[in-house]
Amino acid sequence: MRLSFNSCLILAAFIGVSEAQNCPFLGPAYPPATNVQAPAFVAAKAAFDKGLTDALTNGKISGASTSFAIQIYSGSSKTPIHTSYHTPTASNGTRTTTVGGDTVFRAHSISKLITVYTILSKLGDKYWDEPLSKYLPEFSHLQGGNPAYDANWDEITLGSLASLMSGIGRDYALNDLSVTGNVSSQLSGVRPLLDYERIKCGAAGLRACTRAGTLPNNPPLSSSQHPNPNILTEALQAVLTVFPFTSAFSSPNYSNMAFQLLAYAIENITATPFPDLVRKQLIEPLNLRHTFLTTPTNLTADAVKVSGWDQDFGDEAPSAGYYLSASDLTTLGTSILSSTLLSPVLTRKWLKPLTHTSSLLTSLGRPWEIIRSRVPVSSGAKTTRIIDVYTKQGGGATYTSLIALSPAHNLGITILTAGLPGGSDFATIKALALDTFIAAAEQAARDAAGSAYGGNYTLSATSAAELGLLPDEPGLFLKTLTSNGTDVLAMAKQLGGFQGSGKLGAWFYPMGLVGRAFSGNEVPFRGTFGLVGAPAGEDCASWASVDRWRYGGYPADLAVFGVSGQGSVSSVQFPFLNERIYRKSGNAGDGVFGPFEPGE
C-alpha cells in the first residue's frame, strides 16, 4: 500500500466536510441477510408468535371471528422465514375454513398493485407520460369545460392515474348514499334526487357498470365538456359525472376509478382484454394457482367467505376486485424483490417515491404507499436510521390485506385478514409484523456483515486496516488504516483540522454493485467520515458529499472487497491508496468493536 502526503490532503479535504457521528446513505446498511434461520430471525419469530398470542388473549385480535394468514419472506429464499395462520374459533353457521397458505381471501386494493405490475411486465414504463385522452378515444374529443366541475383529460397521464396524482375523484358510485333510498326523508335539508341523479350501477347491491352498456336516459351533469351521453358507455358516463378533486399533479388523492380508466387505456394499447393481460403477464408466469380476477368458482382450495365476498366490481376490478391466497401474494412479492419479471433497473425505478403526502412518514409511488420509519441500528440500540417500506394495503367490508416490501433488507411481508369490519385486528397484526421483522432483518444483516467483513486486513507489518461494527452505529466501521507505517486516519484528522478528542473513522455501506474478478467478485462500499461520538444532526447530507474528493481519479470514499466464489471475503482495496490488503484467516469473530475510550 502506497501513501503520499498529497493523498492524505485529499482524504482530509473529503472528511472535513462532515464531522457528524454517522450520516448513513439511504438504502441498506449491510448486504441483506440470506440465512432465514439467522438468530435474529429465530428470536423475531418467537416474539411475533408471542405478540399474536397475547393479542388474541387480550382481545386486540378477535380470535372468535377473525381469520388471518401471515407470511414473512426473503427475496433470496424459496422458504418463508415465518408463517402464522388463524382459523376463527366461533362458527358462523357454515363449515369453518381451516386457514392456510392457499386459503383464498379478497385482495381489494392490492388489485391496484397487480394492475401496475401487469402493465410494467408487458410495456415497461414508457407510457407513463402519455395523456389518457390519447388512448381512450371516447375522451379524445372532450373540450375543456368548467375546471370546477370537469377534469382536464389532456393533462391526466397514464402515470398520474397509477400514482394517484390525476386529481380525478375517488369513485363514481361505490359509496353513493342514493342507493339506500331517498336520503332526503332521513336527513333534514337534503333535497330529493331526480331519477337521473340516482346511481344505477357500480355500488354494493347493484350490478357493475360496464363498458358495453349505455344509459341513454341518464343525462350528464350540465357541463360543456360532456358529449352526448348516447355516445359513451355507462361506465364512462359515470366517470364524467364525478367532480374533480384537484388538477393533475397537484396533490395526491385516492381514486379507484383511476385504475379502471388505466386498464381501459392499456386494453387499447395492447388490443388485449385486461384480464387476459393479467393472466399472461403474472398469473401464468408466476404459477399463481389461487389468484382470481373475478369471484372464484370451483375452488381447489378453501376460501374465507364473509360479508362482501361476492361483490362484483366489473370493469373496476383492476382497482379492487381480485382474490388471492397468502402463498400467491408472497410469490408475487418475491418476484418483485428478485426482479423475476422486470429488469433490475425497472424494479429499482418502480420502488421509488413519486410524491409526498401531508404526513412526514408517508410517500406514494405507483401505487405504493411508502412508510418511512426509524429502525434501531441494532437490538437495544438508541440510534435509529430511516428505512423505506413499500406497501400496498387493501380494505373493504370485512377484508383487509397488505403486501410490504423492504428493498434495503430484501424482505417481504404478506398479511390477509377477514372478519370484523373496521380493520382493527389487521392494524394490530400489521404493526406487530413491521416492528418485529424489519428490526430483525436489520440485525440479521448486521450480524452477517460483522462476521463476513469484519476483521484485520494486512499486506505487511506496516500496512493494515481494521474493520468491524460499532455499538449503536450502523454501517461497517473502519477503525484503523495504516500505510507504510503511517496512521492514515490520524494524519487526516490533523490535516483536516478536526477539533475535539473523538476518534476519526469511516462508516462504509454497500452500493448494490457486484463486479467480476478472476477469483470471484468485487463488491464496492462507499464511506462517510467523521468523529466517533460527535452528535448526528437531522440535516444528514452524506448524499451530497459522496465522491467529492478524488486522487488521480480514485475516490477517497471507496472500498472494494474481494469475495471468493464460495462467498467468503478475502481482501479489501482502497483505490486511492493503490493497493489491496488481505484479510487474516480465523480473525473475524463477530466483528464487533468495544466502545472507544476518550482520546483513543
Disulfide bonds with the S-S distance in Angstrom:
Cys23-Cys540 1.92
Cys201-Cys209 2.04
